[in-house]
């Protein structure tokens, strides 16, 4: 039998005093987004936040989202390394991106990851 008891006090006055009644809306994008995944090997000491910052800086104005979706250590990964995989989303507000534009941004991101974090693209 669970005998735990939980108690909380909520001040609705404080909530309403700090709540904003102003709603802001953003128009839905007219042009499609493009997602690409990057799986890389980095040293164990490299932080996910550092990789995020490198991608954000290199991605420029077309980069709209960065998501870490996998971190792996174990079989097939060299000692002292880890595999990190990110999904990046690119979109332009005024046009559909061409494959050339996408490739240019992704190449810049990959070069920056290699130069600033010693990242190596995973082959498999």
Phi and psi in radians as a Rosetta constraint file:
Dihedral C 1 N 2 CA 2 C 2 CIRCULARHARMONIC -1.526 0.35
Dihedral N 2 CA 2 C 2 N 3 CIRCULARHARMONIC 2.125 0.35
Dihedral C 2 N 3 CA 3 C 3 CIRCULARHARMONIC -1.886 0.35
Dihedral N 3 CA 3 C 3 N 4 CIRCULARHARMONIC 0.171 0.35
Dihedral C 3 N 4 CA 4 C 4 CIRCULARHARMONIC -1.152 0.35
Dihedral N 4 CA 4 C 4 N 5 CIRCULARHARMONIC 2.477 0.35
Dihedral C 4 N 5 CA 5 C 5 CIRCULARHARMONIC -2.226 0.35
Dihedral N 5 CA 5 C 5 N 6 CIRCULARHARMONIC 2.305 0.35
Dihedral C 5 N 6 CA 6 C 6 CIRCULARHARMONIC -2.039 0.35
Dihedral N 6 CA 6 C 6 N 7 CIRCULARHARMONIC 2.452 0.35
Dihedral C 6 N 7 CA 7 C 7 CIRCULARHARMONIC -2.420 0.35
Dihedral N 7 CA 7 C 7 N 8 CIRCULARHARMONIC 2.405 0.35
Dihedral C 7 N 8 CA 8 C 8 CIRCULARHARMONIC -2.482 0.35
Dihedral N 8 CA 8 C 8 N 9 CIRCULARHARMONIC 2.608 0.35
Dihedral C 8 N 9 CA 9 C 9 CIRCULARHARMONIC -2.083 0.35
Dihedral N 9 CA 9 C 9 N 10 CIRCULARHARMONIC 2.197 0.35
Dihedral C 9 N 10 CA 10 C 10 CIRCULARHARMONIC -2.061 0.35
Dihedral N 10 CA 10 C 10 N 11 CIRCULARHARMONIC 2.217 0.35
Dihedral C 10 N 11 CA 11 C 11 CIRCULARHARMONIC -1.716 0.35
Dihedral N 11 CA 11 C 11 N 12 CIRCULARHARMONIC 1.767 0.35
Dihedral C 11 N 12 CA 12 C 12 CIRCULARHARMONIC -1.185 0.35
Dihedral N 12 CA 12 C 12 N 13 CIRCULARHARMONIC -0.519 0.35
Dihedral C 12 N 13 CA 13 C 13 CIRCULARHARMONIC -1.045 0.35
Dihedral N 13 CA 13 C 13 N 14 CIRCULARHARMONIC -0.795 0.35
Dihedral C 13 N 14 CA 14 C 14 CIRCULARHARMONIC -1.145 0.35
Dihedral N 14 CA 14 C 14 N 15 CIRCULARHARMONIC -0.669 0.35
Dihedral C 14 N 15 CA 15 C 15 CIRCULARHARMONIC -1.105 0.35
Dihedral N 15 CA 15 C 15 N 16 CIRCULARHARMONIC -0.856 0.35
Dihedral C 15 N 16 CA 16 C 16 CIRCULARHARMONIC -1.180 0.35
Dihedral N 16 CA 16 C 16 N 17 CIRCULARHARMONIC -0.571 0.35
Dihedral C 16 N 17 CA 17 C 17 CIRCULARHARMONIC -1.160 0.35
Dihedral N 17 CA 17 C 17 N 18 CIRCULARHARMONIC -0.551 0.35
Dihedral C 17 N 18 CA 18 C 18 CIRCULARHARMONIC -1.751 0.35
Dihedral N 18 CA 18 C 18 N 19 CIRCULARHARMONIC -0.040 0.35
Dihedral C 18 N 19 CA 19 C 19 CIRCULARHARMONIC -1.454 0.35
Dihedral N 19 CA 19 C 19 N 20 CIRCULARHARMONIC 2.586 0.35
Dihedral C 19 N 20 CA 20 C 20 CIRCULARHARMONIC -1.844 0.35
Dihedral N 20 CA 20 C 20 N 21 CIRCULARHARMONIC 2.249 0.35
Dihedral C 20 N 21 CA 21 C 21 CIRCULARHARMONIC -1.529 0.35
Dihedral N 21 CA 21 C 21 N 22 CIRCULARHARMONIC -0.137 0.35
Dihedral C 21 N 22 CA 22 C 22 CIRCULARHARMONIC -1.411 0.35
Dihedral N 22 CA 22 C 22 N 23 CIRCULARHARMONIC 2.156 0.35
Dihedral C 22 N 23 CA 23 C 23 CIRCULARHARMONIC -1.818 0.35
Dihedral N 23 CA 23 C 23 N 24 CIRCULARHARMONIC 2.358 0.35
Dihedral C 23 N 24 CA 24 C 24 CIRCULARHARMONIC -1.984 0.35
Dihedral N 24 CA 24 C 24 N 25 CIRCULARHARMONIC 2.477 0.35
Dihedral C 24 N 25 CA 25 C 25 CIRCULARHARMONIC -2.171 0.35
Dihedral N 25 CA 25 C 25 N 26 CIRCULARHARMONIC 2.572 0.35
Dihedral C 25 N 26 CA 26 C 26 CIRCULARHARMONIC -2.099 0.35
Dihedral N 26 CA 26 C 26 N 27 CIRCULARHARMONIC 2.335 0.35
Dihedral C 26 N 27 CA 27 C 27 CIRCULARHARMONIC -1.080 0.35
Dihedral N 27 CA 27 C 27 N 28 CIRCULARHARMONIC 2.459 0.35
Dihedral C 27 N 28 CA 28 C 28 CIRCULARHARMONIC -1.122 0.35
Dihedral N 28 CA 28 C 28 N 29 CIRCULARHARMONIC 2.506 0.35
Dihedral C 28 N 29 CA 29 C 29 CIRCULARHARMONIC -1.099 0.35
Dihedral N 29 CA 29 C 29 N 30 CIRCULARHARMONIC 2.451 0.35
Dihedral C 29 N 30 CA 30 C 30 CIRCULARHARMONIC -1.474 0.35
Dihedral N 30 CA 30 C 30 N 31 CIRCULARHARMONIC -0.532 0.35
Dihedral C 30 N 31 CA 31 C 31 CIRCULARHARMONIC -1.895 0.35
Dihedral N 31 CA 31 C 31 N 32 CIRCULARHARMONIC 2.602 0.35
Dihedral C 31 N 32 CA 32 C 32 CIRCULARHARMONIC -1.254 0.35
Dihedral N 32 CA 32 C 32 N 33 CIRCULARHARMONIC 2.666 0.35
Dihedral C 32 N 33 CA 33 C 33 CIRCULARHARMONIC -1.581 0.35
Dihedral N 33 CA 33 C 33 N 34 CIRCULARHARMONIC 2.757 0.35
Dihedral C 33 N 34 CA 34 C 34 CIRCULARHARMONIC -2.163 0.35
Dihedral N 34 CA 34 C 34 N 35 CIRCULARHARMONIC 2.301 0.35
Dihedral C 34 N 35 CA 35 C 35 CIRCULARHARMONIC -1.949 0.35
Dihedral N 35 CA 35 C 35 N 36 CIRCULARHARMONIC 2.413 0.35
Dihedral C 35 N 36 CA 36 C 36 CIRCULARHARMONIC -2.351 0.35
Dihedral N 36 CA 36 C 36 N 37 CIRCULARHARMONIC 2.522 0.35
Dihedral C 36 N 37 CA 37 C 37 CIRCULARHARMONIC -1.821 0.35
Dihedral N 37 CA 37 C 37 N 38 CIRCULARHARMONIC 2.513 0.35
Dihedral C 37 N 38 CA 38 C 38 CIRCULARHARMONIC -2.211 0.35
Dihedral N 38 CA 38 C 38 N 39 CIRCULARHARMONIC 2.081 0.35
Dihedral C 38 N 39 CA 39 C 39 CIRCULARHARMONIC -1.976 0.35
Dihedral N 39 CA 39 C 39 N 40 CIRCULARHARMONIC 2.217 0.35
Dihedral C 39 N 40 CA 40 C 40 CIRCULARHARMONIC -2.410 0.35
Dihedral N 40 CA 40 C 40 N 41 CIRCULARHARMONIC 2.756 0.35
Dihedral C 40 N 41 CA 41 C 41 CIRCULARHARMONIC -1.780 0.35
Dihedral N 41 CA 41 C 41 N 42 CIRCULARHARMONIC 2.306 0.35
Dihedral C 41 N 42 CA 42 C 42 CIRCULARHARMONIC -2.395 0.35
Dihedral N 42 CA 42 C 42 N 43 CIRCULARHARMONIC 2.854 0.35
Dihedral C 42 N 43 CA 43 C 43 CIRCULARHARMONIC -1.122 0.35
Dihedral N 43 CA 43 C 43 N 44 CIRCULARHARMONIC 2.635 0.35
Dihedral C 43 N 44 CA 44 C 44 CIRCULARHARMONIC -0.938 0.35
Dihedral N 44 CA 44 C 44 N 45 CIRCULARHARMONIC -0.561 0.35
Dihedral C 44 N 45 CA 45 C 45 CIRCULARHARMONIC -1.318 0.35
Dihedral N 45 CA 45 C 45 N 46 CIRCULARHARMONIC -0.258 0.35
Dihedral C 45 N 46 CA 46 C 46 CIRCULARHARMONIC -1.231 0.35
Dihedral N 46 CA 46 C 46 N 47 CIRCULARHARMONIC 2.255 0.35
Dihedral C 46 N 47 CA 47 C 47 CIRCULARHARMONIC -1.580 0.35
Dihedral N 47 CA 47 C 47 N 48 CIRCULARHARMONIC 2.563 0.35
Dihedral C 47 N 48 CA 48 C 48 CIRCULARHARMONIC -1.029 0.35
Dihedral N 48 CA 48 C 48 N 49 CIRCULARHARMONIC -0.671 0.35
Dihedral C 48 N 49 CA 49 C 49 CIRCULARHARMONIC -1.123 0.35
Dihedral N 49 CA 49 C 49 N 50 CIRCULARHARMONIC -0.603 0.35
Dihedral C 49 N 50 CA 50 C 50 CIRCULARHARMONIC -1.162 0.35
Dihedral N 50 CA 50 C 50 N 51 CIRCULARHARMONIC -0.734 0.35
Dihedral C 50 N 51 CA 51 C 51 CIRCULARHARMONIC -1.096 0.35
Dihedral N 51 CA 51 C 51 N 52 CIRCULARHARMONIC -0.772 0.35
Dihedral C 51 N 52 CA 52 C 52 CIRCULARHARMONIC -0.976 0.35
Dihedral N 52 CA 52 C 52 N 53 CIRCULARHARMONIC -0.838 0.35
Dihedral C 52 N 53 CA 53 C 53 CIRCULARHARMONIC -1.094 0.35
Dihedral N 53 CA 53 C 53 N 54 CIRCULARHARMONIC -0.702 0.35
Dihedral C 53 N 54 CA 54 C 54 CIRCULARHARMONIC -1.112 0.35
Dihedral N 54 CA 54 C 54 N 55 CIRCULARHARMONIC -0.802 0.35
Dihedral C 54 N 55 CA 55 C 55 CIRCULARHARMONIC -1.088 0.35
Dihedral N 55 CA 55 C 55 N 56 CIRCULARHARMONIC -0.786 0.35
Dihedral C 55 N 56 CA 56 C 56 CIRCULARHARMONIC -1.049 0.35
Dihedral N 56 CA 56 C 56 N 57 CIRCULARHARMONIC -0.759 0.35
Dihedral C 56 N 57 CA 57 C 57 CIRCULARHARMONIC -1.201 0.35
Dihedral N 57 CA 57 C 57 N 58 CIRCULARHARMONIC -0.773 0.35
Dihedral C 57 N 58 CA 58 C 58 CIRCULARHARMONIC -1.294 0.35
Dihedral N 58 CA 58 C 58 N 59 CIRCULARHARMONIC -0.483 0.35
Dihedral C 58 N 59 CA 59 C 59 CIRCULARHARMONIC -1.232 0.35
Dihedral N 59 CA 59 C 59 N 60 CIRCULARHARMONIC -0.433 0.35
Dihedral C 59 N 60 CA 60 C 60 CIRCULARHARMONIC 1.180 0.35
Dihedral N 60 CA 60 C 60 N 61 CIRCULARHARMONIC -2.758 0.35
Dihedral C 60 N 61 CA 61 C 61 CIRCULARHARMONIC -1.279 0.35
Dihedral N 61 CA 61 C 61 N 62 CIRCULARHARMONIC -0.291 0.35
Dihedral C 61 N 62 CA 62 C 62 CIRCULARHARMONIC -1.431 0.35
Dihedral N 62 CA 62 C 62 N 63 CIRCULARHARMONIC -0.286 0.35
Dihedral C 62 N 63 CA 63 C 63 CIRCULARHARMONIC -1.360 0.35
Dihedral N 63 CA 63 C 63 N 64 CIRCULARHARMONIC 2.139 0.35
Dihedral C 63 N 64 CA 64 C 64 CIRCULARHARMONIC -1.981 0.35
Dihedral N 64 CA 64 C 64 N 65 CIRCULARHARMONIC -0.324 0.35
Dihedral C 64 N 65 CA 65 C 65 CIRCULARHARMONIC -2.774 0.35
Dihedral N 65 CA 65 C 65 N 66 CIRCULARHARMONIC 2.543 0.35
Dihedral C 65 N 66 CA 66 C 66 CIRCULARHARMONIC -2.345 0.35
Dihedral N 66 CA 66 C 66 N 67 CIRCULARHARMONIC 2.217 0.35
Dihedral C 66 N 67 CA 67 C 67 CIRCULARHARMONIC -2.319 0.35
Dihedral N 67 CA 67 C 67 N 68 CIRCULARHARMONIC 2.151 0.35
Dihedral C 67 N 68 CA 68 C 68 CIRCULARHARMONIC -1.374 0.35
Dihedral N 68 CA 68 C 68 N 69 CIRCULARHARMONIC 2.149 0.35
Dihedral C 68 N 69 CA 69 C 69 CIRCULARHARMONIC -2.119 0.35
Dihedral N 69 CA 69 C 69 N 70 CIRCULARHARMONIC -0.075 0.35
Dihedral C 69 N 70 CA 70 C 70 CIRCULARHARMONIC -2.800 0.35
Dihedral N 70 CA 70 C 70 N 71 CIRCULARHARMONIC 2.370 0.35
Dihedral C 70 N 71 CA 71 C 71 CIRCULARHARMONIC -2.286 0.35
Dihedral N 71 CA 71 C 71 N 72 CIRCULARHARMONIC 2.227 0.35
Dihedral C 71 N 72 CA 72 C 72 CIRCULARHARMONIC -2.428 0.35
Dihedral N 72 CA 72 C 72 N 73 CIRCULARHARMONIC 2.371 0.35
Dihedral C 72 N 73 CA 73 C 73 CIRCULARHARMONIC -2.292 0.35
Dihedral N 73 CA 73 C 73 N 74 CIRCULARHARMONIC 2.462 0.35
Dihedral C 73 N 74 CA 74 C 74 CIRCULARHARMONIC 2.573 0.35
Dihedral N 74 CA 74 C 74 N 75 CIRCULARHARMONIC -2.579 0.35
Dihedral C 74 N 75 CA 75 C 75 CIRCULARHARMONIC -0.940 0.35
Dihedral N 75 CA 75 C 75 N 76 CIRCULARHARMONIC 2.465 0.35
Dihedral C 75 N 76 CA 76 C 76 CIRCULARHARMONIC 1.309 0.35
Dihedral N 76 CA 76 C 76 N 77 CIRCULARHARMONIC -0.019 0.35
Dihedral C 76 N 77 CA 77 C 77 CIRCULARHARMONIC -1.949 0.35
Dihedral N 77 CA 77 C 77 N 78 CIRCULARHARMONIC 2.190 0.35
Dihedral C 77 N 78 CA 78 C 78 CIRCULARHARMONIC -1.041 0.35
Dihedral N 78 CA 78 C 78 N 79 CIRCULARHARMONIC 2.654 0.35
Dihedral C 78 N 79 CA 79 C 79 CIRCULARHARMONIC -1.006 0.35
Dihedral N 79 CA 79 C 79 N 80 CIRCULARHARMONIC 2.373 0.35
Dihedral C 79 N 80 CA 80 C 80 CIRCULARHARMONIC 1.456 0.35
Dihedral N 80 CA 80 C 80 N 81 CIRCULARHARMONIC 0.055 0.35
Dihedral C 80 N 81 CA 81 C 81 CIRCULARHARMONIC -2.113 0.35
Dihedral N 81 CA 81 C 81 N 82 CIRCULARHARMONIC 2.867 0.35
Dihedral C 81 N 82 CA 82 C 82 CIRCULARHARMONIC -2.504 0.35
Dihedral N 82 CA 82 C 82 N 83 CIRCULARHARMONIC 2.705 0.35
Dihedral C 82 N 83 CA 83 C 83 CIRCULARHARMONIC -1.728 0.35
Dihedral N 83 CA 83 C 83 N 84 CIRCULARHARMONIC 2.307 0.35
Dihedral C 83 N 84 CA 84 C 84 CIRCULARHARMONIC -2.218 0.35
Dihedral N 84 CA 84 C 84 N 85 CIRCULARHARMONIC 2.391 0.35
Dihedral C 84 N 85 CA 85 C 85 CIRCULARHARMONIC -2.211 0.35
Dihedral N 85 CA 85 C 85 N 86 CIRCULARHARMONIC 2.266 0.35
Dihedral C 85 N 86 CA 86 C 86 CIRCULARHARMONIC -2.141 0.35
Dihedral N 86 CA 86 C 86 N 87 CIRCULARHARMONIC 2.574 0.35
Dihedral C 86 N 87 CA 87 C 87 CIRCULARHARMONIC -1.868 0.35
Dihedral N 87 CA 87 C 87 N 88 CIRCULARHARMONIC 2.269 0.35
Dihedral C 87 N 88 CA 88 C 88 CIRCULARHARMONIC -2.043 0.35
Dihedral N 88 CA 88 C 88 N 89 CIRCULARHARMONIC 2.478 0.35
Dihedral C 88 N 89 CA 89 C 89 CIRCULARHARMONIC -2.059 0.35
Dihedral N 89 CA 89 C 89 N 90 CIRCULARHARMONIC 2.304 0.35
Dihedral C 89 N 90 CA 90 C 90 CIRCULARHARMONIC -2.097 0.35
Dihedral N 90 CA 90 C 90 N 91 CIRCULARHARMONIC 2.497 0.35
Dihedral C 90 N 91 CA 91 C 91 CIRCULARHARMONIC -2.792 0.35
Dihedral N 91 CA 91 C 91 N 92 CIRCULARHARMONIC 2.513 0.35
Dihedral C 91 N 92 CA 92 C 92 CIRCULARHARMONIC -1.917 0.35
Dihedral N 92 CA 92 C 92 N 93 CIRCULARHARMONIC 2.475 0.35
Dihedral C 92 N 93 CA 93 C 93 CIRCULARHARMONIC -1.312 0.35
Dihedral N 93 CA 93 C 93 N 94 CIRCULARHARMONIC -0.363 0.35
Dihedral C 93 N 94 CA 94 C 94 CIRCULARHARMONIC -1.998 0.35
Dihedral N 94 CA 94 C 94 N 95 CIRCULARHARMONIC 0.042 0.35
Dihedral C 94 N 95 CA 95 C 95 CIRCULARHARMONIC -2.937 0.35
Dihedral N 95 CA 95 C 95 N 96 CIRCULARHARMONIC 2.889 0.35
Dihedral C 95 N 96 CA 96 C 96 CIRCULARHARMONIC -1.445 0.35
Dihedral N 96 CA 96 C 96 N 97 CIRCULARHARMONIC 2.299 0.35
Dihedral C 96 N 97 CA 97 C 97 CIRCULARHARMONIC -1.201 0.35
Dihedral N 97 CA 97 C 97 N 98 CIRCULARHARMONIC 2.499 0.35
Dihedral C 97 N 98 CA 98 C 98 CIRCULARHARMONIC -1.546 0.35
Dihedral N 98 CA 98 C 98 N 99 CIRCULARHARMONIC 2.821 0.35
Dihedral C 98 N 99 CA 99 C 99 CIRCULARHARMONIC -1.078 0.35
Dihedral N 99 CA 99 C 99 N 100 CIRCULARHARMONIC -0.601 0.35
Dihedral C 99 N 100 CA 100 C 100 CIRCULARHARMONIC -1.101 0.35
Dihedral N 100 CA 100 C 100 N 101 CIRCULARHARMONIC -0.759 0.35
Dihedral C 100 N 101 CA 101 C 101 CIRCULARHARMONIC -1.120 0.35
Dihedral N 101 CA 101 C 101 N 102 CIRCULARHARMONIC -0.740 0.35
Dihedral C 101 N 102 CA 102 C 102 CIRCULARHARMONIC -1.106 0.35
Dihedral N 102 CA 102 C 102 N 103 CIRCULARHARMONIC -0.822 0.35
Dihedral C 102 N 103 CA 103 C 103 CIRCULARHARMONIC -1.059 0.35
Dihedral N 103 CA 103 C 103 N 104 CIRCULARHARMONIC -0.698 0.35
Dihedral C 103 N 104 CA 104 C 104 CIRCULARHARMONIC -1.094 0.35
Dihedral N 104 CA 104 C 104 N 105 CIRCULARHARMONIC -0.809 0.35
Dihedral C 104 N 105 CA 105 C 105 CIRCULARHARMONIC -1.154 0.35
Dihedral N 105 CA 105 C 105 N 106 CIRCULARHARMONIC -0.784 0.35
Dihedral C 105 N 106 CA 106 C 106 CIRCULARHARMONIC -1.119 0.35
Dihedral N 106 CA 106 C 106 N 107 CIRCULARHARMONIC -0.676 0.35
Dihedral C 106 N 107 CA 107 C 107 CIRCULARHARMONIC -1.112 0.35
Dihedral N 107 CA 107 C 107 N 108 CIRCULARHARMONIC -0.718 0.35
Dihedral C 107 N 108 CA 108 C 108 CIRCULARHARMONIC -1.105 0.35
Dihedral N 108 CA 108 C 108 N 109 CIRCULARHARMONIC -0.736 0.35
Dihedral C 108 N 109 CA 109 C 109 CIRCULARHARMONIC -1.075 0.35
Dihedral N 109 CA 109 C 109 N 110 CIRCULARHARMONIC -0.825 0.35
Dihedral C 109 N 110 CA 110 C 110 CIRCULARHARMONIC -1.120 0.35
Dihedral N 110 CA 110 C 110 N 111 CIRCULARHARMONIC -0.725 0.35
Dihedral C 110 N 111 CA 111 C 111 CIRCULARHARMONIC -1.094 0.35
Dihedral N 111 CA 111 C 111 N 112 CIRCULARHARMONIC -0.722 0.35
Dihedral C 111 N 112 CA 112 C 112 CIRCULARHARMONIC -1.168 0.35
Dihedral N 112 CA 112 C 112 N 113 CIRCULARHARMONIC -0.692 0.35
Dihedral C 112 N 113 CA 113 C 113 CIRCULARHARMONIC -1.102 0.35
Dihedral N 113 CA 113 C 113 N 114 CIRCULARHARMONIC -0.722 0.35
Dihedral C 113 N 114 CA 114 C 114 CIRCULARHARMONIC -1.169 0.35
Dihedral N 114 CA 114 C 114 N 115 CIRCULARHARMONIC -0.762 0.35
Dihedral C 114 N 115 CA 115 C 115 CIRCULARHARMONIC -1.245 0.35
Dihedral N 115 CA 115 C 115 N 116 CIRCULARHARMONIC -0.654 0.35
Dihedral C 115 N 116 CA 116 C 116 CIRCULARHARMONIC -1.747 0.35
Dihedral N 116 CA 116 C 116 N 117 CIRCULARHARMONIC -0.321 0.35
Dihedral C 116 N 117 CA 117 C 117 CIRCULARHARMONIC -2.279 0.35
Dihedral N 117 CA 117 C 117 N 118 CIRCULARHARMONIC 0.013 0.35
Dihedral C 117 N 118 CA 118 C 118 CIRCULARHARMONIC 1.161 0.35
Dihedral N 118 CA 118 C 118 N 119 CIRCULARHARMONIC 0.404 0.35
Dihedral C 118 N 119 CA 119 C 119 CIRCULARHARMONIC -1.244 0.35
Dihedral N 119 CA 119 C 119 N 120 CIRCULARHARMONIC 2.461 0.35
Dihedral C 119 N 120 CA 120 C 120 CIRCULARHARMONIC -2.109 0.35
Dihedral N 120 CA 120 C 120 N 121 CIRCULARHARMONIC 2.239 0.35
Dihedral C 120 N 121 CA 121 C 121 CIRCULARHARMONIC -1.067 0.35
Dihedral N 121 CA 121 C 121 N 122 CIRCULARHARMONIC 2.334 0.35
Dihedral C 121 N 122 CA 122 C 122 CIRCULARHARMONIC -1.359 0.35
Dihedral N 122 CA 122 C 122 N 123 CIRCULARHARMONIC 2.429 0.35
Dihedral C 122 N 123 CA 123 C 123 CIRCULARHARMONIC -1.483 0.35
Dihedral N 123 CA 123 C 123 N 124 CIRCULARHARMONIC -0.520 0.35
